């Protein structure tokens, strides 16, 4: 694995651990795709730092469990805003 990829995987893992960020938000911050973030934390990070990988996995599992709530809130805001324009 190339050194810059290792560094990115560690940086992404550390960022997610410190901020409890979602994959989508992390991808925006680091300027990479969601697929890259996912691959970095699920495939590359366990090879580099098992402990950090386990902590990140717990955060991403929690984010996934809460996903339906965030999605519902986004839909609520979208339709509330469009009904105010009518």
Secondary structure per residue as TSV (DSSP state, phi and psi in degrees):
chain	resnum	aa	ss	phi	psi
A	1	X	-	360.0	135.6
A	2	X	-	-69.8	149.3
A	3	X	H	-60.5	-41.3
A	4	X	H	-66.5	-29.1
A	5	X	H	-72.9	-40.8
A	6	X	H	-59.4	-45.7
A	7	X	H	-62.4	-43.3
A	8	X	H	-62.3	-44.4
A	9	X	H	-60.7	-43.1
A	10	X	H	-65.7	-42.9
A	11	X	H	-62.5	-43.3
A	12	X	H	-65.2	-45.1
A	13	X	H	-60.2	-44.5
A	14	X	H	-63.9	-43.4
A	15	X	H	-61.0	-46.1
A	16	X	H	-63.5	-41.5
A	17	X	H	-63.7	-42.9
A	18	X	H	-74.9	-31.7
A	19	X	H	-109.9	-8.4
A	20	X	-	55.0	33.1
A	21	X	-	-70.7	155.0
A	22	X	-	-81.8	164.2
A	23	X	H	-60.1	-43.8
A	24	X	H	-61.1	-47.5
A	25	X	H	-66.3	-40.4
A	26	X	H	-62.4	-41.5
A	27	X	H	-60.9	-41.2
A	28	X	H	-63.1	-44.7
A	29	X	H	-63.1	-43.4
A	30	X	H	-89.5	-6.2
A	31	X	T	69.9	33.6
A	32	X	S	-127.6	173.3
A	33	X	-	-79.5	162.1
A	34	X	H	-61.2	-36.0
A	35	X	H	-62.1	-39.9
A	36	X	H	-65.5	-44.9
A	37	X	H	-59.7	-47.5
A	38	X	H	-60.6	-46.1
A	39	X	H	-64.1	-41.0
A	40	X	I	-59.9	-44.6
A	41	X	I	-85.2	-22.5
A	42	X	I	-98.3	-27.8
A	43	X	I	-111.7	-44.3
A	44	X	I	-84.5	-44.7
A	45	X	H	-60.1	-40.2
A	46	X	H	-60.1	-28.9
A	47	X	H	-74.9	-26.6
A	48	X	H	-94.1	-47.1
A	49	X	-	-149.4	97.7
A	50	X	H	-63.5	-38.8
A	51	X	H	-66.4	-48.1
A	52	X	H	-60.6	-40.9
A	53	X	H	-59.2	-43.1
A	54	X	H	-65.4	-40.6
A	55	X	H	-65.7	-42.7
A	56	X	H	-64.2	-40.6
A	57	X	H	-59.9	-42.0
A	58	X	H	-61.6	-41.6
A	59	X	H	-65.3	-45.7
A	60	X	H	-66.0	-35.6
A	61	X	H	-63.8	-40.6
A	62	X	H	-64.6	-44.9
A	63	X	H	-59.4	-40.7
A	64	X	H	-65.0	-39.0
A	65	X	H	-66.7	-29.2
A	66	X	H	-92.9	-2.2
A	67	X	H	-54.9	-42.1
A	68	X	H	-64.5	-29.0
A	69	X	H	-71.3	-48.0
A	70	X	H	-62.0	-40.6
A	71	X	H	-63.2	-40.6
A	72	X	H	-64.1	-40.5
A	73	X	H	-65.2	-40.2
A	74	X	H	-64.1	-42.2
A	75	X	H	-64.4	-41.7
A	76	X	H	-60.4	-46.2
A	77	X	H	-63.1	-41.2
A	78	X	H	-60.7	-48.9
A	79	X	H	-77.1	-28.3
A	80	X	H	-66.1	-42.1
A	81	X	H	-65.7	-43.1
A	82	X	H	-70.9	-28.9
A	83	X	H	-75.5	-24.4
A	84	X	H	-71.9	-24.3
A	85	X	H	-79.3	-22.4
A	86	X	-	-70.3	360.0
